[in-house]
Amino acid sequence: MDSLQAIVLGIVQGLTEFLPISSSAHLLIVPKLLGWSDPGAAFTAVIQLGTMLAVLIYFWRDIVRILWTWLRSLWTPDLRGHLDARMGWYIGLGTVPIGVAGLLFKDAIEGPARNLWLNAGMLIAFGLLLLAADQMGRKKKEVADLGLRDGLIIGAWQMLPLIPGASRSGSTMTGAMFLGYTREAAARYSFLLSIPAVVLSGLFELRHVGDGGGVAPVPTAIATLVSFIVGYASIAWLLRYVAKHSTIVFVVYRVFAGAFLLTLLSLGVISS
C-alpha cells in the first residue's frame, strides 16, 4: 500500500466509522472498486484507533467525569446511583458481549465474514432495520434514562457489526431507538460504548501489522492519522444532524450501496 492509498482509506474510515453505514464494509468495497488489494482485518482494526482518539478528545470531559465518578463509587456508596457511576458500569458490561463474540468467532470474522455478497446483504438488511427503529421507536428517552437492562441490550447489539456491513454505530443506534431513545441520545451513547471494544480490538491487532504481506506500519500510521482528523469532524456533524433529522438518508445510501454492490458482483465486474 502506498501513501495515497493510505490517505484514501483513512478518509473512508473517518467518514464512515460514526455514520451508520459501516466503515468495515467500505474498507472492503473501496479497495475492490479501485483495484487495490484487501488491506486485511488487522489494518481495519488498527486504523479505528484513529477514530477512537477522535471520540476520546471530543468527549473527554464526559469520559473523565464518568471514569472519576465510577472509581469513587467503588468506595463511596452514595455515588453508586449517580448517572456517571452507572454509565461506567453500563459501558463496561456492555462491552463484554462483543469481546466474547470477537474471541469466539475470530477466524470467521477475519475470513468468511469478509465476503462481499454477505456484506452487500448486511448493508441492505441493516439499513432497513435502522429505518424500522427510527420509524417505530418512541424517541423519548435520553441518556439520563439509561438503565442496566437497556445498557446490556444495546451492548448486545454491538456484536452484530463483527460482520462488515452491519455498522457498529448503526447497530447500537438501532438497538437504542427500538428501546425508545432519541436519535441524539442513541448516537452519543453509541460513541461512548464503542471506546473499550474498538480500542481493545485495535491494540490486539496492532501486533499483526505487516504480518504475512499485510499493510506495512508506515501506511497504517498514515491512514490512522487521517482517520482521526476526518473522524473528529464526522462526530460533530452527526450529532448535530441526528438532533434535527431522521436517519432516512443513511438508509437510502445503504440500500443503494448494497444493491449496487450486488449488481457488480452478479455481473462479474468485481469478485467477492
C-alpha positions as a Python dict, from the first residue, in 0.01 Angstrom:
ca = {
    (1, 'M'): (0, 0, 0),
    (2, 'D'): (137, 343, -93),
    (3, 'S'): (74, 673, 86),
    (4, 'L'): (-209, 779, -147),
    (5, 'Q'): (-400, 457, -81),
    (6, 'A'): (-342, 500, 293),
    (7, 'I'): (-480, 856, 282),
    (8, 'V'): (-787, 748, 84),
    (9, 'L'): (-863, 461, 321),
    (10, 'G'): (-804, 687, 621),
    (11, 'I'): (-1062, 929, 483),
    (12, 'V'): (-1304, 639, 422),
    (13, 'Q'): (-1258, 518, 780),
    (14, 'G'): (-1300, 865, 927),
    (15, 'L'): (-1616, 934, 726),
    (16, 'T'): (-1786, 600, 779),
    (17, 'E'): (-1692, 493, 1135),
    (18, 'F'): (-1952, 712, 1302),
    (19, 'L'): (-2211, 735, 1027),
    (20, 'P'): (-2442, 429, 1038),
    (21, 'I'): (-2316, 295, 703),
    (22, 'S'): (-2039, 50, 813),
    (23, 'S'): (-1674, 151, 796),
    (24, 'S'): (-1551, -210, 775),
    (25, 'A'): (-1766, -278, 469),
    (26, 'H'): (-1638, 36, 297),
    (27, 'L'): (-1279, -61, 373),
    (28, 'L'): (-1352, -382, 183),
    (29, 'I'): (-1553, -226, -101),
    (30, 'V'): (-1342, 78, -188),
    (31, 'P'): (-1017, -117, -248),
    (32, 'K'): (-1211, -367, -463),
    (33, 'L'): (-1361, -91, -677),
    (34, 'L'): (-1021, 76, -721),
    (35, 'G'): (-841, -248, -796),
    (36, 'W'): (-634, -243, -477),
    (37, 'S'): (-558, -542, -257),
    (38, 'D'): (-765, -615, 54),
    (39, 'P'): (-595, -427, 341),
    (40, 'G'): (-699, -702, 583),
    (41, 'A'): (-875, -724, 916),
    (42, 'A'): (-570, -613, 1117),
    (43, 'F'): (-538, -288, 918),
    (44, 'T'): (-912, -224, 958),
    (45, 'A'): (-897, -274, 1335),
    (46, 'V'): (-582, -69, 1387),
    (47, 'I'): (-685, 242, 1193),
    (48, 'Q'): (-1002, 251, 1403),
    (49, 'L'): (-771, 367, 1683),
    (50, 'G'): (-754, 697, 1497),
    (51, 'T'): (-1128, 745, 1504),
    (52, 'M'): (-1141, 634, 1867),
    (53, 'L'): (-884, 901, 1951),
    (54, 'A'): (-1129, 1146, 1795),
    (55, 'V'): (-1401, 1015, 2031),
    (56, 'L'): (-1170, 1045, 2332),
    (57, 'I'): (-1087, 1406, 2251),
    (58, 'Y'): (-1440, 1508, 2155),
    (59, 'F'): (-1596, 1356, 2468),
    (60, 'W'): (-1300, 1394, 2704),
    (61, 'R'): (-1497, 1584, 2966),
    (62, 'D'): (-1770, 1319, 2972),
    (63, 'I'): (-1515, 1038, 2979),
    (64, 'V'): (-1310, 1186, 3265),
    (65, 'R'): (-1626, 1259, 3464),
    (66, 'I'): (-1764, 907, 3411),
    (67, 'L'): (-1433, 739, 3499),
    (68, 'W'): (-1375, 952, 3809),
    (69, 'T'): (-1728, 914, 3940),
    (70, 'W'): (-1728, 539, 3872),
    (71, 'L'): (-1395, 492, 4053),
    (72, 'R'): (-1510, 694, 4357),
    (73, 'S'): (-1837, 500, 4367),
    (74, 'L'): (-1642, 180, 4435),
    (75, 'W'): (-1577, 303, 4790),
    (76, 'T'): (-1846, 572, 4822),
    (77, 'P'): (-2192, 408, 4832),
    (78, 'D'): (-2375, 741, 4796),
    (79, 'L'): (-2234, 780, 4443),
    (80, 'R'): (-2348, 441, 4315),
    (81, 'G'): (-2683, 573, 4197),
    (82, 'H'): (-2525, 867, 4013),
    (83, 'L'): (-2569, 857, 3633),
    (84, 'D'): (-2194, 879, 3567),
    (85, 'A'): (-2118, 591, 3803),
    (86, 'R'): (-2391, 382, 3640),
    (87, 'M'): (-2263, 475, 3293),
    (88, 'G'): (-1922, 338, 3387),
    (89, 'W'): (-2082, 0, 3467),
    (90, 'Y'): (-2309, 5, 3160),
    (91, 'I'): (-2022, 77, 2921),
    (92, 'G'): (-1801, -186, 3083),
    (93, 'L'): (-2067, -458, 3098),
    (94, 'G'): (-2198, -364, 2754),
    (95, 'T'): (-1854, -436, 2610),
    (96, 'V'): (-1849, -797, 2737),
    (97, 'P'): (-2075, -947, 2462),
    (98, 'I'): (-1867, -813, 2171),
    (99, 'G'): (-1545, -912, 2348),
    (100, 'V'): (-1659, -1272, 2395),
    (101, 'A'): (-1805, -1298, 2043),
    (102, 'G'): (-1491, -1144, 1890),
    (103, 'L'): (-1269, -1406, 2053),
    (104, 'L'): (-1501, -1699, 1979),
    (105, 'F'): (-1555, -1611, 1612),
    (106, 'K'): (-1217, -1452, 1535),
    (107, 'D'): (-1139, -1687, 1245),
    (108, 'A'): (-1478, -1639, 1081),
    (109, 'I'): (-1459, -1260, 1123),
    (110, 'E'): (-1118, -1246, 955),
    (111, 'G'): (-1217, -1491, 681),
    (112, 'P'): (-1568, -1585, 558),
    (113, 'A'): (-1732, -1271, 704),
    (114, 'R'): (-1528, -1055, 465),
    (115, 'N'): (-1722, -1192, 167),
    (116, 'L'): (-1874, -907, -36),
    (117, 'W'): (-2200, -1095, -105),
    (118, 'L'): (-2259, -1112, 269),
    (119, 'N'): (-2153, -750, 320),
    (120, 'A'): (-2391, -626, 49),
    (121, 'G'): (-2679, -815, 209),
    (122, 'M'): (-2592, -674, 552),
    (123, 'L'): (-2584, -319, 416),
    (124, 'I'): (-2938, -357, 286),
    (125, 'A'): (-3086, -561, 571),
    (126, 'F'): (-2948, -343, 850),
    (127, 'G'): (-3036, -29, 660),
    (128, 'L'): (-3399, -139, 662),
    (129, 'L'): (-3369, -236, 1029),
    (130, 'L'): (-3238, 113, 1106),
    (131, 'L'): (-3536, 260, 922),
    (132, 'A'): (-3777, 43, 1123),
    (133, 'A'): (-3617, 155, 1451),
    (134, 'D'): (-3633, 520, 1350),
    (135, 'Q'): (-3997, 494, 1248),
    (136, 'M'): (-4121, 268, 1530),
    (137, 'G'): (-3916, 393, 1824),
    (138, 'R'): (-4084, 637, 2061),
    (139, 'K'): (-3771, 857, 2070),
    (140, 'K'): (-3849, 997, 2416),
    (141, 'K'): (-3568, 859, 2634),
    (142, 'E'): (-3244, 1048, 2691),
    (143, 'V'): (-2905, 919, 2810),
    (144, 'A'): (-3012, 1003, 3168),
    (145, 'D'): (-3288, 739, 3136),
    (146, 'L'): (-3039, 461, 3068),
    (147, 'G'): (-3065, 159, 3300),
    (148, 'L'): (-2878, -170, 3332),
    (149, 'R'): (-3127, -361, 3117),
    (150, 'D'): (-3108, -113, 2829),
    (151, 'G'): (-2731, -83, 2863),
    (152, 'L'): (-2687, -460, 2827),
    (153, 'I'): (-2932, -486, 2536),
    (154, 'I'): (-2761, -207, 2343),
    (155, 'G'): (-2427, -372, 2424),
    (156, 'A'): (-2556, -697, 2272),
    (157, 'W'): (-2643, -510, 1953),
    (158, 'Q'): (-2277, -413, 1932),
    (159, 'M'): (-2190, -775, 1846),
    (160, 'L'): (-2361, -755, 1507),
    (161, 'P'): (-2104, -531, 1334),
    (162, 'L'): (-1841, -800, 1376),
    (163, 'I'): (-1979, -881, 1029),
    (164, 'P'): (-1879, -598, 791),
    (165, 'G'): (-2187, -423, 656),
    (166, 'A'): (-2387, -416, 979),
    (167, 'S'): (-2221, -97, 1113),
    (168, 'R'): (-2125, -66, 1479),
    (169, 'S'): (-2275, 280, 1522),
    (170, 'G'): (-2577, 183, 1312),
    (171, 'S'): (-2642, -134, 1512),
    (172, 'T'): (-2617, 29, 1854),
    (173, 'M'): (-2824, 328, 1740),
    (174, 'T'): (-3084, 87, 1602),
    (175, 'G'): (-3099, -104, 1930),
    (176, 'A'): (-3125, 217, 2132),
    (177, 'M'): (-3402, 363, 1914),
    (178, 'F'): (-3602, 39, 1934),
    (179, 'L'): (-3582, 88, 2313),
    (180, 'G'): (-3727, 437, 2278),
    (181, 'Y'): (-3418, 662, 2290),
    (182, 'T'): (-3387, 979, 2085),
    (183, 'R'): (-3154, 973, 1785),
    (184, 'E'): (-2907, 1208, 1954),
    (185, 'A'): (-2904, 1006, 2279),
    (186, 'A'): (-2860, 684, 2078),
    (187, 'A'): (-2567, 832, 1886),
    (188, 'R'): (-2399, 977, 2196),
    (189, 'Y'): (-2420, 651, 2393),
    (190, 'S'): (-2309, 459, 2083),
    (191, 'F'): (-1988, 665, 2068),
    (192, 'L'): (-1911, 616, 2437),
    (193, 'L'): (-1994, 244, 2428),
    (194, 'S'): (-1760, 192, 2132),
    (195, 'I'): (-1446, 309, 2313),
    (196, 'P'): (-1344, -6, 2508),
    (197, 'A'): (-1430, -253, 2230),
    (198, 'V'): (-1262, -65, 1946),
    (199, 'V'): (-953, 34, 2147),
    (200, 'L'): (-901, -322, 2274),
    (201, 'S'): (-956, -466, 1925),
    (202, 'G'): (-712, -219, 1768),
    (203, 'L'): (-443, -284, 2029),
    (204, 'F'): (-494, -661, 1995),
    (205, 'E'): (-446, -647, 1617),
    (206, 'L'): (-158, -397, 1634),
    (207, 'R'): (89, -682, 1669),
    (208, 'H'): (-22, -821, 1331),
    (209, 'V'): (50, -505, 1131),
    (210, 'G'): (274, -601, 839),
    (211, 'D'): (243, -978, 903),
    (212, 'G'): (204, -1215, 608),
    (213, 'G'): (223, -948, 341),
    (214, 'G'): (-24, -722, 520),
    (215, 'V'): (-12, -344, 517),
    (216, 'A'): (321, -207, 645),
    (217, 'P'): (344, 7, 960),
    (218, 'V'): (402, 344, 783),
    (219, 'P'): (90, 335, 558),
    (220, 'T'): (-108, 206, 856),
    (221, 'A'): (11, 502, 1064),
    (222, 'I'): (-78, 748, 785),
    (223, 'A'): (-428, 602, 750),
    (224, 'T'): (-476, 612, 1128),
    (225, 'L'): (-378, 981, 1147),
    (226, 'V'): (-608, 1075, 858),
    (227, 'S'): (-896, 878, 1009),
    (228, 'F'): (-855, 1073, 1334),
    (229, 'I'): (-877, 1412, 1161),
    (230, 'V'): (-1176, 1320, 944),
    (231, 'G'): (-1343, 1124, 1225),
    (232, 'Y'): (-1342, 1421, 1462),
    (233, 'A'): (-1534, 1630, 1208),
    (234, 'S'): (-1775, 1340, 1146),
    (235, 'I'): (-1870, 1314, 1515),
    (236, 'A'): (-1957, 1682, 1540),
    (237, 'W'): (-2158, 1673, 1218),
    (238, 'L'): (-2354, 1357, 1302),
    (239, 'L'): (-2461, 1474, 1649),
    (240, 'R'): (-2594, 1800, 1501),
    (241, 'Y'): (-2762, 1618, 1212),
    (242, 'V'): (-2949, 1349, 1406),
    (243, 'A'): (-3078, 1607, 1654),
    (244, 'K'): (-3297, 1751, 1377),
    (245, 'H'): (-3323, 1490, 1103),
    (246, 'S'): (-3423, 1126, 1060),
    (247, 'T'): (-3178, 857, 952),
    (248, 'I'): (-3352, 808, 614),
    (249, 'V'): (-3057, 949, 418),
    (250, 'F'): (-2833, 676, 562),
    (251, 'V'): (-3094, 408, 492),
    (252, 'V'): (-3124, 515, 128),
    (253, 'Y'): (-2747, 519, 92),
    (254, 'R'): (-2710, 173, 247),
    (255, 'V'): (-2978, 17, 27),
    (256, 'F'): (-2838, 181, -286),
    (257, 'A'): (-2479, 82, -200),
    (258, 'G'): (-2581, -276, -122),
    (259, 'A'): (-2785, -308, -444),
    (260, 'F'): (-2502, -152, -648),
    (261, 'L'): (-2253, -395, -496),
    (262, 'L'): (-2480, -693, -564),
    (263, 'T'): (-2514, -581, -927),
    (264, 'L'): (-2136, -556, -972),
    (265, 'L'): (-2089, -900, -814),
    (266, 'S'): (-2365, -1055, -1028),
    (267, 'L'): (-2216, -913, -1348),
    (268, 'G'): (-1868, -1032, -1253),
    (269, 'V'): (-1727, -679, -1254),
    (270, 'I'): (-1571, -747, -913),
    (271, 'S'): (-1518, -1070, -724),
    (272, 'S'): (-1636, -1145, -373),
}
